[in-house]
Amino acid sequence: MALNIVWLAFFVIAFIVGLYKLIFLNDLEVFSQVTNGMFESAKAGAEISIGLVGIMTFWLGIMKVGEKAGAISLFSRLVNPFFSKLFPGVPKNHPALGSVFMNFSANALGLDNAATPLGLKAMKELQDLNPSSDTASNAQIMFLVLNTAGLSIIPTSVIALRLASGSSQPAEIFVPTLLGTFISFVSGMIAVAMYQKINLFKPAILVFLLGFGGLTSGLFYWMKDMPPQQMATYTGLIGGGIIFAIIVMFLVQGFIKKISVYEVFIEGAKEGFQVSVMIIPYLVAILVGISAFRTTGCMDFINNSIGSLFAAMGFNTDFVPALPVGLMKIVSGSGARGLMVDIFNNPLYGPDSFVGRLASIMQGSTETTFYVLAVYFGSVGIKKTRHALACGLIADFIGIIAAILIAYAFYH
């Protein structure tokens, strides 16, 4: 199992590096720092999971009502022409396709609180079709990799942080980030399709890609001249309005079909609570390993090595100070956010510098692969992840490279 090897490597490499610092650099605090960081990460992992209990309980309750009312099946029929090509192992009009669509929609709108429970619901429904309970199916891998690609139409949180840091044009990274996240999404799709021998040159898939391109272009031309506060207001209105409308639709349709919506909600809510508790060990495990690797300076070593390599090859290395944001985002969303804000507050850079803009694009166009795999697979007890990690990392690294090239094209 790839994740098993990677997780073990976090600890072994961190221990070797810690010994080196202790023996050769006389760093007497290295292991206490690592241990403290691991304990803090373990605490954070439990707190994140507990924090999910409320939203998971609510959303899975609502989803159960939508399922009983037939609304999820309606979503499945609407998206079947596209998703049936990406998920050939899922029966036509299966409710899982509707849940997958709702998860992608919430991610695209930047509604993280809604996206995670919807994604866990989709994973559970895909698990019901899985012939091997401890091994990831092709459909689950495609779903997870597209999630790790982090398709997002509007990077609302990044724009807000740029505004708070004093950027004169906080929303200027809207289009570059949109391009970056789309490239990452498509590259993840291609990586999985090549492994699973899925033909992507089909009308339904091409129509989707062209349709998404048209939608994003329309949003760009509508919002390109808006002040950042107004853009944030409209994106919040669109996202919140769509989600609330779906909730009301589920409840009303359930009532029309004479379903006891309250009792059905409670039935689904109980499932949400159980899922929230189940993911705690998986999330704590991955966050503790990442903490040990990061605290010993291994991540810094990788960044510096990449910079030295490109410098030796004669390439421009202006991107190197922003690189930690992209690499950290793969393992920790909050860590990457902290690094980005640090760049914004650094007098050498700032939010409107090339480095600040590149960091913003990376933060908005990549996703926390290890977190997503640990939480989603952990929620259904998957132990053998097959090619999920490799394809997810391919999407992430292509997204990072795309962000660098896009930043050079727009700002250098």
N, C-alpha and C positions, 0 to 999 in steps of 0.2 A: 504494500500500500504506500503510495507516494507521500501522502500526508504523514504517515507514521515515520518515514525516513527523514522528512524535513523537520518534523517536530523534535526528533531525537538529535538531529544535527544542530538545532538551536542551542541545546544545552551543552553538548560535547564541545562545539566550537567556542562557546562562551567560556566554558571552564578552561580550555587550553589557553585562550587569550588572557583570561584572568590570571592564570599561573605565570604567563609571560610578563604581565604587568607587575606582578608581585615580586618575581625573582630578579628581573632585569631592570625594571623601572622603579623598584622599591615603593610601589603603590600599596600601602598597607590597608587602604580602605576599599579596595576594589571588590572584595567578596561581600563585605557588609553592604555596599551599595547595590550589588546584584541581588542579594537576599532581600533587602528592603524593597527594591523595585519589584521583585517577584511577588512579595506579599501584598504590595499595593495593587498590582495587576490582578491578583487573585480576588482581592476585595472588589476591584472595579468590575471584574467579570460577573461576580455574584450580584452586584448592584445593578448592572445593566440588565441581567436576566430578570431580577425582581422588578425592575422598572418596566419590563415588558408585560408583566402579569396583567395589569389593568387594561392596556391597549389590546393585548392578545385576547383576553376574556371578552372584551367588547366586540372586537372585529370578528372573531370566530362565531360569536353568537349571532351577529348580523348575517354572516355568510351562511349559517345554518338556516336562517329564515329564508334567505334568497334561494338556497338550494331546494328547500321544501316547496317554495312558491313557484319554482320553475324559472326564476329569473337568471340563474347561473346557466341553465341549459340554453336560454335565449342568447346570452353572450357567446356561448360555445358555438352556436349555429352561425352567428355573425362573423366570428373570426376563423371558422373552420377552413375556408378556402386557403388562408395563409398558413395557419398553424398546423394543419394536417400535413403540409409538405415538410415542415421542420420537425414535426413529431409524428413520424409515420407509424410508430408503435402504439399511439393513443387512438382508441376507436373514434369514429366520426361522431361529432357533437357530444363528446364526453364532457362532463362538468369541469374536469381538470383544465380544459382549454380555456374556459371562461375565467377560471381563477388565475391562470397564467396571464391572460390578457389584462385583467384588473391589476395584477401586480406590476406588469410593465407600464401600465398607464399611470399608476401612482408614482413609480420611480421617475418616469418622464416628467411628471409635474412637480417633482421635488417633495412629495409627501411621504417622508421617511416613516412617520408613525403609522401610516396606512400600508405602506409597501411591505414592511416586514411581516406582519400577520397575514396579509394576503399571500405573500410568497410561501410562508410556512403551510398555509392551507393548500396551496397548489402542490407543494411537495408531498403532503400527506395523501392527496388524491392520486398523484402519480405513483406513490408507493403502493397504493391499493392495486395498481396494475402491474407492479414489479414481480416477476416470477421468483426472484431471489431476494429475500428480505434484508440481507446484509451487504448486498452488492448494488452499486448504482446502475440504474437502467440507462439506456441511451437517451430516453426522453428527459430523465432527471439531470443528466449531464448537460444536455443542450440548454435546459432551463437555467441551471446554475451558472454556466459559462456566460450566457446572455445577461444574467444578473450581475456577474462580476465585471462585465463590460461597462456597466453603469450608465446606460442610456438616459440622458437628462436633457430636456429641451431648454430649460432656463436655470442657470446656476444661482438661484436666489440667495443662498447663504453666503456664497463667495462674494457676490456683489455687495451684500450687507456688510461683510467684514472689510471690504475695500473702502466702503463709504465711512465706516467707523474709524478707519486708519488714516483718513484725510485725503483720499484719492480725489483728484479733480475730475476724473472720468471713471467712476467705479463700474459702470455698465459696459465699458468699451470691450471687455473680454467676452461679451455675449456670443458674438459670431465665431471667434476662434475656438471657444469652448464647445460650441455646438458642433463645429467641424471635428474637433478632437474626439468627442464622445461618440459621434456617428462612426468615425473610422474604427474606434475601439470596438463598438458593437458589431460592425460588419466583419472585422477581422476575427472576433470570437466565433461568429456564426460560420465563417469559412473554415476555421480550424477544426471545429466539431464536425462540420459537414464532410470534410475530407477524411476524417477518421472513421465516420459512420457511413461513408459512401452515399451521402445525400446529394441529389442533383439540385443545385440552387438556381439553375437557369430555367425556371418555370414561370409562366405568366403571373401567377398569384404572388410569388416572392418579388418579382421585378416590379409589379404594380405597387406592392407595399413600400419598397425602397423609394420608388419615384414619388409615391404619395407622401411619405415622411419628409422627403426632400422639399416637396411643395409646401407642406405644412410649416416646416421650419423657416422656409423663405418668407412665407406670409407673415409669420410671427416677427421675423426680423424687420421687415418693412413697416410693420405696424408699430413696433416698439423702439426702433432705432433712434428716434429723436426724443424719446420720453426721458424726463428726469428720473434718476434712480429710485427716488421715493415713490413716484407714480408707477414705475415698472413693478416694484415690489408689491404695491397695492393691487395692481391688475393681476399679477401672477397668483397672489394669494386668493383673490376673488375667483379666478378661473378654477384653481385647484380645489379650494374649499367648497365652491359651489357645486362642482361635479361630484365630489365625494358625498356631500350632504344630500344631493339629489338622488344618488344611488341608494343611500340608506333609506330615504323616504319611499323610494320606488319599491324596494324589497318589502318593507313593512306593509305598504298599501296593497301590493299584489298578494301578499300572504293573507291579509284581511279579506280581500275579495274572494280568495279561494277557500275562505272559511277555515284557515289555519289558526290555531291558538299561538299567535306570534310571540307572546311573552314566554310561554312554556318552551317553545322551540328555541327561542333565544337562550334561555337558561341551559338547555341541553347542549347547545354549541359552546356557550361560555365555559362550561365545565371542561370541555376539550381544550379550550384555550389556556386554561389554568394548568392543565396537565402538561401541555407542550412547553409552556414557559419554564416549569420546574425541570423538565427533562433536558433542556439545552444547557443548564448551568455547568455540568462537568465539562462539556465540550468547549464552551466559551472560556471557562477558567483555564483549561489546559493550553489553548492556543495563545491566550494573552500572556500567560506566565512565560512560555517559551520565547515569545517575541520580546518580552521585557528583558530577559537574560541576554539575548543576542544584542539588543540595542544598548543596554547599559554598559556592556564591556567595550563599546566602541566599534563593534564589527560593522555596523551600518556606515559609520563615518569612514572606515577603512575602504569599504566598497566604493563610496562616493569619490574619495580621493584617488583611488586607483583608476577609476574610469576617467577622471579629469587628467591624470598624468598620461594615460594611454592616448587620449585624443590630442593632448599637447605634443607628445612625441611624434604623432602622425602628421603634425602641422595643421590641425583643424582649430577653428575658433572655439575657445572654451568658455565663452561668456555664459553658457547655460549651466555650468557646473554648480554654482551656488544655489540654484533652484532645484537641482537634481534630487536632493534628500526628500523634498516634498513628494515627488513622484514615487520614489522607492518606498518611502514610509507609508504612503497611501495604500500600497498593496497589503501591508500588514496591520496598519492602525489608522483609522480615519481621524480620531482625535489627535493622534501624534502628528499626522500630516498637517492638520489644521493649525496646531501649535507652531510648527516649523514655518508655515506660510505667514502667520501673524508676526513671527519673529523677524522674517524678512521685511515685512511691511514697516516694522518699527526700527529696523536697522538704519542708521543714518547714511550708511554706504549705499543703500538701495532705496527702499520705500516702495509703496504700492504702484507708483506710476513709472518705475524703472523697468528696464528690460527683464531683469531678474524677478521683480515683483509681478509683472504681467505673466511671465512664464509660469511662476509658481501658482498663480490664480488659475491658469488654463489647466495645469496638471491636477490641481485639487478638484476642479469641476468636471474633468473628463476621464477620471479613472476611479476604480472602486476597490474596496477592501476585500481582496480575494480570500485570504485566509479566514477572515471573520465570517464571510458569507458561506464558505464551505463548511466551517465548523458548526455554525448555527443551523443551517438548512439540512445538512446530512445528519447532524446530531439529533435533530428533532424527530427523525424517523428511524434512527438506529443504523444508518448506513456506515459500514466500516471499510469496505473496499470501494474506493472512489474512482478506480480505473484511470481514464485519461482526463478527468475533470480538472485536476490541478494544473496539468501541463497546458491544456487549452486555455484555461483561465489566465495563466501567466503569459501566454502568447498574446492574448488580447490586451493585457495590462502593459506589457513592454512595447507593443506596437502603438498603444495609446500614448505612452510616454514619448516615444520617438516622434509620433505625429505632432504632439504638443510642442516639442522643441522646433520641428521644422515649420509649423504654423506660426510660432512666435517669431522666428527669424523672418518669415515672409511678411508678417504684419508690422513688426516693430523694430527690426534691426536695420 
